[in-house]
């Protein structure tokens, strides 16, 4: 099993154009440890595996080879979109139901992922770890501009219970203080908007075609087709016209967070 793991790790490392030394630096471990694991001479840890998958753009290929672990199959978009996020200088997103993944706390993400039918605890923890590692895009030297539109019902849906929600909303307020992050709430009183059919995200980057991520009940998708991106851009702009200004949105998030604390 360790030999197969090593072969998969080496293939992914080479595909990423990384030497053993470079991968070791990214994983905060020695070149020799990477080499031993690739040759099947050292058993990889769960921590090493999750970190390597995040860096190499894998989603379960290595984790499923660890002893006593199982992992659900992961669709192509699940590995494709994080790579787009990493290269983007601007990301715009709309969420009518839940907090966007890049702004989720660990407990909120765990509650969301736990609702997936047929999941295992191992898969949930690996998925939470992967989601949190995606958030490292905000720690880059030049983080992307992030424009998030949330429907007001996102604040009202008690995902994980009142403590989880209070923590999540406080996190939204903290992230919203960053100069590269904009958070606006679309009020419920608007009624019907152009975004009721599902969430999406748009990404732009230098040397990168504009991409769109579209959510769906069965399977999400990622596309760089110009007509698809153009139509979603128009939809985003239509939703944005109904959003509260940033200062009003912040006040609303703060008020709802306080209500969770009083419950």
Rosetta blueprint (number, residue, H / E / L):
1 X L
2 X H
3 X H
4 X H
5 X H
6 X H
7 X H
8 X H
9 X H
10 X H
11 X H
12 X H
13 X H
14 X H
15 X H
16 X L
17 X L
18 X L
19 X L
20 X H
21 X H
22 X H
23 X H
24 X H
25 X H
26 X H
27 X H
28 X L
29 X L
30 X L
31 X H
32 X H
33 X H
34 X H
35 X H
36 X H
37 X H
38 X H
39 X L
40 X L
41 X L
42 X L
43 X L
44 X L
45 X L
46 X H
47 X H
48 X H
49 X H
50 X H
51 X H
52 X H
53 X H
54 X H
55 X H
56 X H
57 X L
58 X L
59 X L
60 X L
61 X L
62 X L
63 X H
64 X H
65 X H
66 X L
67 X L
68 X L
69 X L
70 X L
71 X L
72 X L
73 X L
74 X L
75 X L
76 X H
77 X H
78 X H
79 X H
80 X H
81 X H
82 X H
83 X H
84 X H
85 X H
86 X H
87 X H
88 X L
89 X L
90 X E
91 X E
92 X E
93 X E
94 X E
95 X E
96 X L
97 X L
98 X L
99 X L
100 X L
101 X H
102 X H
103 X H
104 X L
105 X L
106 X H
107 X H
108 X H
109 X H
110 X H
111 X H
112 X H
113 X H
114 X H
115 X L
116 X L
117 X L
118 X L
119 X L
120 X L
121 X H
122 X H
123 X H
124 X H
125 X H
126 X H
127 X H
128 X H
129 X H
130 X H
131 X H
132 X H
133 X H
134 X H
135 X H
136 X H
137 X H
138 X H
139 X H
140 X L
141 X L
142 X L
143 X L
144 X L
145 X E
146 X E
147 X E
148 X E
149 X E
150 X E
151 X E
152 X L
153 X H
154 X H
155 X H
156 X H
157 X L
158 X L
159 X L
160 X L
161 X L
162 X H
163 X H
164 X H
165 X H
166 X H
167 X H
168 X H
169 X H
170 X H
171 X H
172 X H
173 X H
174 X H
175 X H
176 X L
177 X L
178 X L
179 X L
180 X L
181 X E
182 X E
183 X E
184 X E
185 X E
186 X E
187 X L
188 X H
189 X H
190 X H
191 X L
192 X L
193 X L
194 X L
195 X L
196 X L
197 X L
198 X L
199 X L
200 X E
201 X E
202 X E
203 X E
204 X E
205 X E
206 X L
207 X L
208 X E
209 X E
210 X E
211 X E
212 X E
213 X E
214 X E
215 X L
216 X L
217 X L
218 X L
219 X L
220 X L
221 X E
222 X E
223 X E
224 X L
225 X L
226 X H
227 X H
228 X H
229 X H
230 X H
231 X H
232 X H
233 X H
234 X H
235 X H
236 X H
237 X H
238 X H
239 X H
240 X H
241 X L
242 X L
243 X E
244 X L
245 X L
246 X H
247 X H
248 X H
249 X H
250 X H
251 X H
252 X H
253 X H
254 X H
255 X H
256 X H
257 X H
258 X H
259 X H
260 X H
261 X H
262 X H
263 X L
